[in-house]
């Protein structure tokens, strides 16, 4: 098969991994693959230590380079959103300028916004596409943006629902990373649903659990609507005051990090909180091998960081229902509190540090599951899905 993996941009976080290891895995299985990306956001050049590991040697074609001149130069983000820009709409018009007839048998479009370009390629180049979706737009809007838009929220919600319907309507199938949103999606479309778990890199052997530090680890792309202040509340409420917190990841805008550092100092927690920048894969594996628990307190369509932590034998805490919990069992591999139940989060975190023997058992059990869900398995499952819908 000739396969295109379509993204709007290669944002920090999971995007480089999903793009790079899907393509590498499919190529090892004998297919021809290429990344199709609407616009170069400059992050690959800015953070090569993070991106190169996943994308070195991967062929990437930027759609915008073939757009009419004026549309190449325009760069406008829709006010109030961190993701939606003019490039999404111009790709709807001009994506076919970059792709010739017969170049691809099928395209996997990552997220609803990329389907605007995918619909263009379907119309002008007759290339079918699958939608790989994390969250419905309406869910993301409610989760992150509801307070920001105030009285305009109902109108924005209608627009988000329309975007979802546009994305679903021409896709041959919808790929999700778990079953969290399946019932929501079924209310809107009858398109087939497929589950494809992301992969991970697993340690070959686990270090002794007693060598782990009294450390909570979390890392993410921190932005508007996702700041880690909750972790400071958690530190203040834990029984063991020797527990420390390590936070890694990208911050956008950078002022969010400045505000957070100010809050750490204000609460007198500077000696218990360590802030790191973007993490490369070696740093992730090192930190996940040293921490006693990885916590991701937000419900996610999947939760790739949680799987990565489990792959290093680190007990995990993430809200119940998140896609990654389809792989794991509460109380066996980690703890899955109810969404937004802070008291449960405190309780389960206290259990991790109060009973290291139990935590060690959970970490090893989680590692055994993660070892069966590597990027090799991810590519093989993606191939099986693609073969069902190509042609």
MOBELLIN-V92126 format. One record per backbone hydrogen bond with DSSP energy under -0.5 kcal/mol. CO is the residue of the C=O (numbers start at 0). NH is the residue of the N-H. If there is no record, write none. Layout:
co->[CO;CO]
nh->[NH;NH]
This chain:
co->[0;0;1;1;2;3;3;4;5;6;7;8;10;11;12;13;14;15;16;17;18;19;20;21;22;23;24;25;26;30;31;33;34;34;35;36;37;38;41;42;44;46;46;47;50;50;51;54;57;58;60;60;61;62;63;67;67;68;68;69;75;77;83;84;84;85;85;86;87;88;89;89;90;93;94;99;104;105;106;106;107;107;108;108;110;110;111;112;113;113;114;115;116;117;118;119;120;120;121;125;127;128;129;129;130;130;131;135;136;137;138;139;139;140;140;144;145;148;149;151;152;153;154;155;156;157;158;159;160;161;162;163;164;165;166;167;171;172;172;173;174;175;178;180;181;182;183;184;184;191;193;199;199;207;208;212;212;213;214;214;215;216;217;219;219;220;221;222;225;226;227;227;228;228;229;230;231;232;233;233;234;238;239;243;244;245;246;247;249;251;252;252;253;253;254;255;256;257;258;259;260;261;262;263;264;268;268;269;271;273;273;276;279;280;281;282;283;284;285;286;286;289;292;293;295;299;301;302;302;303;304;305;306;308;308;309;310;312;314;315;316;318;321;322;323;323;328;328;328;332;333;334;336;337;339;340;341;342;343;344;345;346;347;348;349;350;354;355;356;357;358;359;360;361;362;363;364;365;366;368;369;373;374;375;376;377;378;379;380;381;382;383;384;384;385;385]
nh->[2;31;104;105;33;5;107;35;109;37;38;10;15;13;16;17;18;19;20;21;22;23;24;25;26;27;28;30;29;32;2;4;36;60;6;62;63;40;45;46;47;49;50;51;53;54;55;57;59;34;36;62;64;65;66;70;71;71;72;73;85;80;77;87;88;88;89;90;91;92;92;93;94;96;97;102;127;3;108;129;5;109;110;131;113;114;114;115;116;117;118;119;120;121;122;123;124;126;125;127;106;171;108;131;132;174;110;139;140;141;142;143;144;144;145;148;149;151;152;155;156;157;158;159;160;161;162;163;164;165;166;167;168;169;170;170;191;130;174;193;132;195;181;184;185;186;186;187;188;173;175;201;374;210;211;214;291;243;291;292;245;294;247;221;249;222;251;225;222;229;230;231;231;232;233;234;235;236;236;237;237;240;242;215;273;217;275;219;221;223;255;256;256;257;258;259;260;261;262;263;264;265;266;268;267;271;272;272;244;246;275;248;283;284;285;286;287;288;289;289;290;212;216;316;318;322;323;305;306;307;308;309;310;311;313;312;202;314;293;334;295;321;324;325;326;327;331;332;333;315;330;317;319;340;341;344;345;346;347;348;349;350;351;352;353;354;358;359;360;361;362;363;364;365;366;367;368;369;370;371;372;377;378;379;380;381;382;383;384;385;386;387;387;388;388;389]
